[in-house]
Amino acid sequence: TYVIKKIMEPFTDDVWEQIPTLRVQNFPWDENGYKPETIAKICYSDKAIHVFLKSYEKKIRAVYESINDPVCRDSCMEFFFILNPESDDRYMNMEMNPIGTFLLGFGKDRHSRFKIEGLSPDIFNIKTSVKKDRINQYNGEYWTLQYEIPFSFLEKYYGKTEIRSGKIIKGNVYKCGDDTEYPHYGCWNRVTSEKPDFHRPECFGDFILE
């Protein structure tokens, strides 16, 4: 369980200091010992869900540059969530590499979903610590992502939704990198499948709106 704190608009980056940390520390399919420390912080306002992700990696991969490219093959952090689990089992998966290239899917499971096309990155106000033209010069201790998911955007897919204190959202946070030097698959709430599979909504945890 993770409590999503409510913050007031206008949103400023210093608010993250007040937000609890969620840790991606389950690596159930580890084969090489590579388990990069990865954290998330999530909060919400009247307008959007705000997400901050950070992974401590000294080497990163960011090859894909077009929306809905397979960014899970790059160094990647992901947020999957079901907005209205009491009435709708469809979930969104927001997957993003270090330069902010994202894949966004929607559906009830791996096989009956679609990628959301025709999106502008401006919708999500993405901020990254790694710039596209400097990816080959990366020598940091960690990389970060920050973005927001407007409720007005979510309502296009989920319909009118009451955002209130006590509301439960189901979800999970992941860290992966299929084609990185050390392939790895980490999760916040443990996934019980035999092979790496993030599309397991039955293994989602509870996010409770403050």
C-alpha positions as CSV (number, residue, x, y, z in Angstrom):
1,T,0.0,0.0,0.0
2,Y,1.2,3.5,-0.9
3,V,-0.6,6.7,0.1
4,I,-0.7,9.3,-2.7
5,K,-0.5,12.7,-1.0
6,K,-2.6,15.6,-2.3
7,I,-0.7,18.8,-3.1
8,M,-2.0,22.2,-4.1
9,E,-1.6,23.9,-7.4
10,P,0.5,25.5,-8.8
11,F,2.8,22.5,-8.7
12,T,6.4,23.2,-8.0
13,D,9.3,20.8,-8.0
14,D,10.2,21.4,-4.4
15,V,7.0,19.6,-3.3
16,W,8.8,16.3,-3.9
17,E,10.6,16.7,-0.6
18,Q,7.3,16.2,1.1
19,I,6.3,13.1,-0.8
20,P,6.9,9.6,0.6
21,T,9.2,7.3,-1.2
22,L,8.2,4.0,-2.9
23,R,11.0,1.5,-3.6
24,V,11.3,-0.9,-6.5
25,Q,13.1,-3.6,-4.6
26,N,11.7,-6.9,-5.8
27,F,13.7,-8.6,-8.6
28,P,12.0,-12.0,-8.8
29,W,13.6,-13.0,-12.1
30,D,17.2,-11.9,-11.3
31,E,19.8,-13.8,-13.3
32,N,22.9,-11.5,-13.1
33,G,22.7,-9.7,-9.8
34,Y,22.0,-6.3,-11.3
35,K,19.4,-4.7,-9.1
36,P,19.6,-0.9,-9.5
37,E,18.2,1.1,-6.7
38,T,15.0,2.7,-8.0
39,I,12.5,4.8,-6.3
40,A,9.2,6.6,-7.1
41,K,7.2,9.4,-5.6
42,I,3.6,9.9,-6.6
43,C,1.2,12.7,-5.6
44,Y,-1.9,14.3,-7.0
45,S,-3.6,17.7,-7.4
46,D,-7.0,18.7,-8.5
47,K,-5.7,18.5,-12.1
48,A,-3.4,15.5,-12.4
49,I,-1.4,12.6,-11.0
50,H,2.2,13.7,-10.7
51,V,5.0,11.1,-11.0
52,F,8.7,11.3,-10.1
53,L,11.1,8.3,-10.8
54,K,14.8,7.9,-10.1
55,S,17.2,5.0,-10.8
56,Y,20.8,4.8,-9.7
57,E,22.5,3.5,-12.8
58,K,26.1,4.3,-14.0
59,K,25.4,3.0,-17.5
60,I,22.2,3.7,-19.4
61,R,20.7,2.9,-22.8
62,A,18.4,5.3,-24.7
63,V,18.1,4.3,-28.3
64,Y,14.4,4.8,-29.0
65,E,13.1,8.3,-29.8
66,S,9.6,7.9,-31.2
67,I,6.4,7.6,-29.2
68,N,5.3,4.0,-28.6
69,D,8.7,2.6,-29.6
70,P,9.6,-0.4,-27.4
71,V,11.3,1.6,-24.7
72,C,11.4,-1.4,-22.3
73,R,14.4,-2.5,-24.3
74,D,16.2,0.7,-23.2
75,S,16.9,1.7,-19.6
76,C,13.3,2.1,-18.6
77,M,11.0,3.0,-15.6
78,E,7.3,2.3,-15.8
79,F,4.1,3.1,-14.0
80,F,1.0,0.9,-14.5
81,F,-2.3,1.7,-12.9
82,I,-6.1,1.0,-12.9
83,L,-7.9,4.3,-12.2
84,N,-11.3,2.8,-11.3
85,P,-10.7,-0.8,-10.1
86,E,-14.1,-1.1,-8.5
87,S,-15.9,-0.8,-11.9
88,D,-13.3,-1.0,-14.7
89,D,-10.4,-3.5,-14.9
90,R,-8.6,-1.7,-17.8
91,Y,-5.2,-0.3,-16.9
92,M,-2.7,2.1,-18.5
93,N,1.0,1.4,-18.8
94,M,3.3,4.4,-19.1
95,E,6.8,3.3,-19.9
96,M,9.6,5.8,-20.4
97,N,13.4,5.8,-21.2
98,P,16.0,8.3,-19.9
99,I,15.3,10.8,-22.7
100,G,11.6,10.9,-22.1
101,T,10.5,8.7,-25.0
102,F,7.3,6.9,-23.8
103,L,5.0,4.1,-24.7
104,L,1.4,4.4,-23.4
105,G,-1.0,1.4,-23.6
106,F,-4.5,0.8,-22.4
107,G,-6.6,-2.4,-21.9
108,K,-7.4,-5.1,-19.5
109,D,-4.5,-7.4,-20.1
110,R,-1.4,-7.9,-22.3
111,H,-3.4,-9.3,-25.2
112,S,-6.5,-7.1,-25.3
113,R,-5.0,-3.6,-25.2
114,F,-3.9,-0.9,-27.7
115,K,-1.2,1.8,-27.8
116,I,-2.6,5.3,-27.5
117,E,-1.5,7.1,-30.7
118,G,-1.4,10.7,-31.8
119,L,-0.2,12.1,-28.5
120,S,1.9,15.1,-27.9
121,P,4.5,14.8,-25.1
122,D,3.4,18.3,-24.0
123,I,0.3,16.7,-22.5
124,F,2.4,15.1,-19.8
125,N,4.9,17.9,-19.1
126,I,7.8,15.5,-19.1
127,K,11.1,16.5,-17.5
128,T,14.3,14.4,-17.7
129,S,17.7,14.6,-16.2
130,V,19.3,13.3,-19.4
131,K,19.2,15.3,-22.6
132,K,18.8,13.5,-26.0
133,D,21.9,15.1,-27.5
134,R,24.0,14.2,-24.5
135,I,23.1,10.6,-23.9
136,N,26.5,9.4,-24.9
137,Q,28.1,11.7,-22.4
138,Y,26.1,10.4,-19.4
139,N,28.4,9.7,-16.4
140,G,26.0,10.3,-13.6
141,E,25.1,8.3,-10.5
142,Y,21.4,8.3,-11.4
143,W,18.8,9.4,-13.9
144,T,15.3,10.9,-13.2
145,L,12.0,11.3,-14.9
146,Q,9.1,13.5,-13.9
147,Y,5.7,13.8,-15.6
148,E,2.1,14.4,-14.9
149,I,-1.1,12.6,-16.1
150,P,-4.0,15.0,-16.3
151,F,-7.4,13.8,-15.1
152,S,-8.9,15.4,-18.2
153,F,-6.8,13.1,-20.3
154,L,-7.7,10.0,-18.2
155,E,-11.4,10.8,-18.5
156,K,-11.2,10.3,-22.3
157,Y,-10.6,6.6,-21.6
158,Y,-12.2,6.0,-18.2
159,G,-15.1,8.4,-18.4
160,K,-16.0,10.9,-15.7
161,T,-14.2,9.9,-12.5
162,E,-14.7,11.2,-8.9
163,I,-11.2,12.0,-7.5
164,R,-11.6,12.0,-3.8
165,S,-9.8,11.2,-0.5
166,G,-9.9,7.5,0.2
167,K,-10.2,6.5,-3.4
168,I,-8.1,3.4,-4.2
169,I,-6.1,3.1,-7.5
170,K,-4.5,-0.3,-8.3
171,G,-1.0,-0.3,-9.8
172,N,2.6,-1.1,-9.9
173,V,6.0,0.5,-10.6
174,Y,8.7,-1.2,-12.5
175,K,12.3,-0.9,-13.6
176,C,13.7,-2.8,-16.6
177,G,16.1,-2.9,-19.5
178,D,15.7,-5.8,-21.9
179,D,18.7,-4.9,-24.1
180,T,20.9,-3.2,-21.5
181,E,24.3,-4.5,-20.6
182,Y,22.7,-6.4,-17.7
183,P,19.0,-7.2,-18.5
184,H,16.9,-6.7,-15.3
185,Y,13.3,-6.7,-14.2
186,G,12.3,-5.0,-10.9
187,C,8.9,-4.3,-9.4
188,W,7.4,-2.5,-6.3
189,N,4.7,-5.0,-5.7
190,R,6.0,-8.5,-6.3
191,V,4.9,-10.3,-9.4
192,T,4.5,-14.1,-9.2
193,S,4.8,-15.2,-12.8
194,E,7.4,-17.7,-13.8
195,K,9.0,-15.5,-16.4
196,P,9.3,-11.6,-16.5
197,D,5.8,-10.2,-17.1
198,F,4.7,-6.8,-16.0
199,H,1.3,-7.1,-17.4
200,R,-0.1,-8.8,-14.3
201,P,-2.8,-6.6,-12.9
202,E,-3.7,-9.3,-10.4
203,C,-0.3,-8.5,-8.8
204,F,-1.0,-4.7,-8.5
205,G,-0.8,-3.0,-5.2
206,D,-3.0,-0.4,-3.6
207,F,-2.5,3.4,-4.1
208,I,-4.8,5.3,-1.8
209,L,-5.5,8.9,-2.4
210,E,-4.9,11.0,0.8
